Amino acid sequence: DNSDVIRVLGIDPADGTPVAEYVYLLEGSDYRSDKVDKIGDAVYAGGGKFFVVERDSAVGATGKKFVFEMDLLGATNLLSGSAPVLLPGMTLEQHLPDDLAFLGIQPVHKRKVLNLPSLGYLAGDKPEGLTLLPNGRLAVLNDNDFGLLDEPIPGDGTVALNPNPTTTTLGIISFGEGNGLDASDVDGPEVEGEATGRINIQNWPVFGSYMPDAVASYATADGSHYYVTANEGDSRDYDGFSEEERIGGVTLDETRFPDAATLQEPGNLGRLKTSNQFGDLDGDGDVDQLYSYGARSFSIWDAYGNLVFDSGDDIARITADLIPDRFNSNGGASSFDSRSDDKGAEPEGVAVGQVNGRTYAFIGLERVGGIMIYDVTHPYAPHFVGYTPAEGGDISPEGVAFVAAEDSPTGHPLLLLAHEISGTVAVYEIEVMYQQYLPVMAKR
C-alpha cells in the first residue's frame, strides 16, 4: 500500500462502537529510497494529543524513526453528520493530500518532535514500544522479533533462532528541561512607579521558531555532514503588512489556556511578541498554540534536516551568570532585560573551525554582544567551553568568520567579528590555554 493516509479511530469503550474517524498523513518521502510507511506505536499525552512513531524499514543513522505530536483539535471527524463526501469510486486511502484539501477534509495536526536515529537511538529498524512515564518523560523500546529469524515456520512448528539477534534498547526522552526563557521586560519590582525587569528564566507554553539568521557546516571524522544554525528569529513587519502581536493582545483558547488571564499579564507572557498568522488550529478565531520569534539558541542538524542538538536556554543562563547587568540588553547595563519580550540575546552569526584537532562553533550574540564557544566535535554531545563578552566599543556582532591557523598571518587561528551598530571589525586570536579541547579568546 503506497498510501500516505492512515485512519485514526475513536472507539466508545462501553460498546466498541466507532464514534470518530480522522485522517493522519504520513510524512512525505524525500530523495532517499526508504520512505515512512508505517506507524510503530502511539501513546496518549492528554488534551487530545498523542505521541506517534512513524518509521521506515532502514537501519542505522539515516533511518526515519520520527516521533510526532498529533493533535486532534480542528481535524475533520469523518463520522460526523457534516463530514464531506469522498470522491466517487475512491476509498479514503486513495485520496491524495490535495484531494483532501479540495474536499475540505482537515487531517490531524502534526508537530515533529524528533528523529530517534538522529539522537543516537539506533536500535534496529522497529521502534514499536512507546509509553509516557509518571515524570512526563517518553520511553521508547524496539521490537527484536523475539530473537527469531525472518523465515517461514515449517509444519512441525519449530522456529529458527537468530544467532545475532537485535538487542532491545530502552530510550528515555525528556521534554521541557533546559528550554526556558525570560519572556518579559517588566517582570521586576516597581521603581519610582515604573515597572522594571529582572532575570526570570522559566518554562512557558510557547514554541520558539528557529528562523536561523546564519548557517555553517562541517564534517566529522566519519565523513558525516552537519549544519549549525544561529536561531535569531525575525518577524514580517512592513508598512503594508505586519504579523507582530503581543501575546497580551491575542485571544487565547480557553480550553488550551485555562489560565489565559494570568499568562497574558505583562509580567508573564503578555509582553512577548508573537505572530498573528499561526496557532489557530481549528479556525475558530482564537489561538490554540503560541509561537515566539527565534529559539534563543543554536542548533545542530544532520544532513537530512533532523535536529541532533539544541542549546536550549544555555545562552540565557550563561549570560545571566557571567554578565548579569547586561542580561538580554542592547549591549549595556542601561538597557538591562529590555530584549526579553522580543528575542533575548539574539544568536545572529555562526562560524565553525578546527583548533588542535577539535571542532568548535562560534556563535555571535547580536544584542548582548560577544561570542559563545562550543566544542561540537561530537555533534550529538556538544559542550560549552567559553564566552567572550564584547569589549572596546564593539556593538552588535552580525558577521562571524573563522581563519584557520595555516591561513592566518599570525600563525594562530583567528576569529573575525563584524559589528553592525558600531561599524567595527574585531579580530580575536584563539589560544589553547589548558586541556586539549578548551580554547579561550585572547584580547584583541
MITOR-138650 format. One record per residue (C-alpha): residue in three letters; x, y, z. Coordinates in steps of 0.001 Angstrom, whole numbers, padded with zeros to 6 digits, always signed. Layout:
alaXYZ...
***
This chain:
asp+000000+000000+000000asn+001611+003247-001135ser-000987+005443+000521asp+000113+008122+002976val-003347+008089+004578ile-003759+006449+007988arg-007121+006269+009732val-007381+007297+013382leu-010437+005757+015034gly-012181+006861+018204ile-013991+003972+019930asp-016725+004138+022549pro-015274+001936+025329ala-018752+000988+026516asp-019789-000951+023420gly-016854-000782+020991thr-018720+001407+018510pro-016596+003758+016358val-017607+007338+017153ala-014866+009287+015372glu-012549+008840+012416tyr-009751+011200+011438val-007143+011344+008683tyr-003486+011071+009651leu-000994+011769+006839leu+002361+010021+006968glu+005472+012122+006496gly+006175+012716+002816ser+009095+010946+001143asp+012296+012704+000111tyr+015165+011796-002173arg+016029+008694-000156ser+014677+005327-001227asp+013255+004384+002163lys+010006+006157+002958val+007980+006256+006108asp+005232+003706+005551lys+004030+002536+008947ile+003107+003572+012469gly+005283+001972+015134asp+003213+002934+018175ala+001228+005758+019737val+000539+006909+023276tyr-001994+009391+024628ala-000436+012571+026034gly-003625+014248+027315gly-005668+017158+025994gly-006480+015440+022699lys-002782+014978+021884phe-000797+011826+021173phe+002830+010920+020589val+003198+008811+017448val+006180+006935+015985glu+006383+006884+012190arg+009085+004655+010753asp+010650+003288+007610ser+012446-000055+007259ala+016008+001289+007244val+018613+000536+009898gly+021214+002988+011153ala+021721+006728+011411thr+019993+007508+008101gly+016747+005799+009090lys+013487+007647+009624lys+012022+006928+013034phe+010105+010129+013648val+008266+010951+016858phe+005394+013335+016161glu+002947+015048+018453met-000514+014547+016954asp-003295+016978+017848leu-006945+016175+017089leu-008056+019786+017532gly-009618+021086+014334ala-009375+017771+012471thr-012406+016639+010446asn-014396+013828+012045leu-015405+011689+009059leu-018146+010007+011095ser-019908+013263+011886gly-023082+014134+010027ser-021452+017146+008386ala-018368+015356+007050pro-017585+015877+003329val-018354+013081+000868leu-015331+011305-000631leu-014593+011481-004341pro-016671+008962-006360gly-015224+005477-006724met-012313+006118-004352thr-011510+004812-000899leu-010125+007174+001703glu-006646+005696+001228gln-006740+006512-002492his-007144+010222-001831leu-004059+012412-002145pro-003453+015300+000264asp-004610+017724-002440asp-007850+015740-002813leu-008472+016012+000909ala-007838+019756+000849phe-010217+020151-002107leu-012937+018322-000195gly-012348+020375+002946ile-011099+017409+004977gln-008642+018646+007593pro-006128+015975+008707val-004906+015896+012296his-002285+018498+013109lys+001256+017118+013415arg+004390+018552+015004lys+007689+016746+014512val+009365+016329+017878leu+012478+014374+016909asn+014016+011628+014796leu+015234+008783+017015pro+018362+007847+014971ser+019397+011499+014895leu+019562+011430+018694gly+021629+008244+018729tyr+018827+005694+019180leu+019968+003092+016628ala+018246+000007+017999gly+017352-001792+014775asp+014542-000804+012456lys+011491-001284+014676pro+010914+001207+017493glu+007452-000065+018393gly+007021+000463+022108leu+006036+003910+023358thr+004817+004982+026786leu+004656+008081+028957leu+006291+007766+032361pro+004873+009356+035534asn+007607+012026+035430gly+006459+013155+031966arg+009306+011558+030059leu+008719+009409+026989ala+010075+005855+026894val+010696+004012+023612leu+011605+000352+023112asn+012426-001524+019919asp+010977-004847+018738asn+013613-007537+018124asp+011152-010123+016723phe+011702-012356+019755gly+015218-013067+018519leu+013859-015158+015634leu+014959-015298+012018asp+012586-013946+009393glu+011789-017366+007928pro+008581-019366+007325ile+007612-021701+010167pro+007689-025332+008990gly+004908-027842+009589asp+006490-029246+012727gly+006248-025837+014374thr+009945-025368+015028val+011341-021858+014778ala+014811-020692+013836leu+016620-018525+016360asn+018660-015613+015113pro+022319-016204+016052asn+022831-012419+016172pro+019521-011037+017435thr+018903-007307+017632thr+019399-006037+021155thr+016367-004499+022819thr+017227-000960+023842leu+015272+001383+026094gly+015421+005081+025238ile+014222+007851+027564ile+013255+011239+026120ser+012697+014272+028335phe+010773+017434+027443gly+010923+020956+028766glu+014183+020619+030680gly+016633+023325+029668asn+014144+025114+027407gly+013174+028116+029473leu+013158+031787+028549asp+012710+035183+030139ala+009570+036404+028390ser+009058+039848+029917asp+010911+043124+030332val+008561+044331+033105asp+008543+041370+035497gly+010653+043039+038200pro+009819+045377+041085glu+008460+048867+040515val+010974+051681+040878glu+009508+055164+041315gly+006251+053920+039850glu+007901+052376+036791ala+007928+048630+036078thr+011406+047150+035742gly+012799+043877+034512arg+014628+041034+036188ile+016305+037770+035257asn+013419+035300+035209ile+014147+032212+033087gln+011405+029593+033237asn+009286+027329+031051trp+006299+028870+029285pro+003662+027316+026960val+005275+028841+023868phe+007030+027287+020868gly+010174+029074+019731ser+010501+029333+015939tyr+014071+028507+014889met+014247+031000+011995pro+018072+030924+011695asp+019903+034018+010536ala+023157+032189+009760val+024212+028631+008896ala+027632+026953+008983ser+028547+023383+008056tyr+031240+020882+008970ala+032111+017221+008567thr+033001+014792+011347ala+035788+012223+011269asp+033496+009589+009734gly+032569+011879+006825ser+029077+012767+008072his+027956+016344+007446tyr+026219+018609+009939tyr+024822+022137+009909val+024964+024677+012724thr+022293+027379+012866ala+022097+030585+014906asn+018393+030800+015724glu+017792+034551+015879gly+014236+034851+014535asp+012539+037744+012782ser+009025+038950+012056arg+007404+040258+008897asp+006805+043861+009866tyr+006328+046167+006880asp+004357+049310+006073gly+001672+047309+004278phe+001697+044202+006455ser+002699+043233+009966glu+002253+039946+011768glu+003652+041181+015093glu+001354+040975+018078arg+001850+040949+021822ile+000518+037806+023480gly-001436+040075+025801gly-003400+041296+022787val-004490+037982+021255thr-007490+035828+022144leu-006359+032543+023679asp-008395+029347+023514glu-009943+028839+026951thr-009523+025062+026823arg-005857+025126+025828phe-005072+028058+028121pro-007408+027881+031148asp-005109+030361+032930ala-005104+032788+029993ala-005725+035884+032125thr-002672+035149+034251leu-000488+034208+031288gln-001381+037441+029499glu-000273+039696+032330pro+002658+041941+031272gly+004970+040327+033813asn+004317+036854+032400leu+003702+036352+028654gly+001700+039476+027898arg+004660+041455+026545leu+006191+038644+024462lys+005928+039164+020709thr+004119+036513+018695ser+002674+036080+015202asn-000985+036603+014358gln-000637+034283+011347phe-000207+030968+013167gly-001630+028975+016039asp-005376+028832+015289leu-005540+025083+014671asp-009307+024751+014401gly-010077+028002+012581asp-012402+029395+015241gly-010617+032716+015598asp-008691+032127+018825val-005122+030930+019381asp-004502+027290+020309gln-000680+027315+020098leu+001683+030200+020761tyr+004863+030876+018786ser+007642+033345+019505tyr+010306+034689+017153gly+013581+032784+017309ala+014611+029944+019588arg+017243+031980+021505ser+019633+029094+020861phe+021925+027481+018351ser+021174+024080+016821ile+022953+021259+015028trp+021155+019393+012225asp+022198+016304+010301ala+022435+016169+006505tyr+018770+015079+006305gly+017457+018064+008235asn+016914+016255+011535leu+017711+018062+014774val+020526+016380+016707phe+021246+019107+019287asp+019798+022364+020523ser+021394+024560+023175gly+018013+025410+024705asp+018316+028122+027333asp+022116+027822+027646ile+022728+031269+026181ala+020271+032919+028557arg+021590+031133+031634ile+025270+031638+030774thr+024903+035355+030085ala+022761+035722+033215asp+025637+034219+035199leu+028600+035931+033502ile+027209+039378+032592pro+024096+039747+034784asp+023991+043547+034441arg+023743+043198+030632phe+021296+040273+030542asn+019014+040443+027476ser+020154+044011+026895asn+021032+046091+023863gly+024692+045840+024821gly+024820+047806+028061ala+023550+047916+031632ser+021251+050845+030825ser+019096+048529+028695phe+019141+045540+031089asp+016380+042994+030300ser+014914+045214+027575arg+015065+042429+024954ser+013356+039697+026975asp+009969+040451+025420asp+011458+040183+021930lys+014208+037686+021050gly+016554+037736+024024ala+020295+037742+023333glu+019642+037068+019616pro+022178+034498+018367glu+022931+036067+014991gly+026100+034780+013323val+027929+031463+013408ala+031242+030081+012202val+032824+026653+012623gly+036541+025895+012716gln+039154+023449+013939val+041687+024161+016671asn+044191+021484+017681gly+042106+018736+016114arg+038846+019749+017813thr+035867+021364+016048tyr+034316+024479+017567ala+031236+026550+016858phe+031442+030302+017469ile+028060+031988+017881gly+027761+035783+017837leu+025109+037377+020073glu+023720+040455+018351arg+022076+042149+021317val+024190+041445+024418gly+027326+041149+022287gly+030208+038721+022432ile+030803+035164+021291met+029662+031799+022640ile+032128+028944+022064tyr+031057+025295+021955asp+033055+022163+021217val+030965+020422+018539thr+033451+017689+017646his+030760+015208+018663pro+027567+016788+017266tyr+025290+014694+019479ala+027034+015895+022635pro+028454+019425+022269his+029678+021208+025363phe+030114+024828+026305val+033734+025922+026626gly+033682+029695+026878tyr+032034+033058+026411thr+033896+036222+025429pro+031862+039381+026112ala+032015+042341+023751glu+034626+044991+024542gly+036267+048078+023121gly+033047+049705+021924asp+032045+046835+019629ile+028249+046752+019397ser+026001+044204+017670pro+028078+041405+016070glu+026483+040498+012754gly+029053+038545+010729val+031398+035866+012100ala+034326+034371+010190phe+036952+031812+011261val+040508+031889+009911ala+042456+028638+010265ala+045998+028767+011645glu+047515+027853+008275asp+045744+030836+006666ser+046440+033287+009483pro+049170+035965+009274thr+049958+035317+012950gly+050175+031556+012601his+047325+031203+015098pro+043618+030696+014349leu+041637+033927+014262leu+038013+034901+014666leu+036657+037981+012896leu+033504+039767+014062ala+031804+042480+012019his+029632+044736+014197glu+026555+046336+012668ile+025898+049244+015042ser+029457+050314+015894gly+030704+049708+012352thr+033786+047952+013709val+035579+044712+012918ala+037120+042881+015865val+039898+040341+015358tyr+040418+037749+018066glu+043297+035304+018299ile+042328+031889+019615glu+044649+030291+022141val+044537+026895+023809met+045092+027553+027486tyr+044664+024105+029029gln+043317+020673+028161gln+043211+019535+024591tyr+039815+020973+023821leu+039323+024203+025774pro+040154+027401+023856val+039664+030897+025202met+039722+034247+023448ala+042772+036444+023836lys+042296+040195+023956arg+042025+041999+020665
***
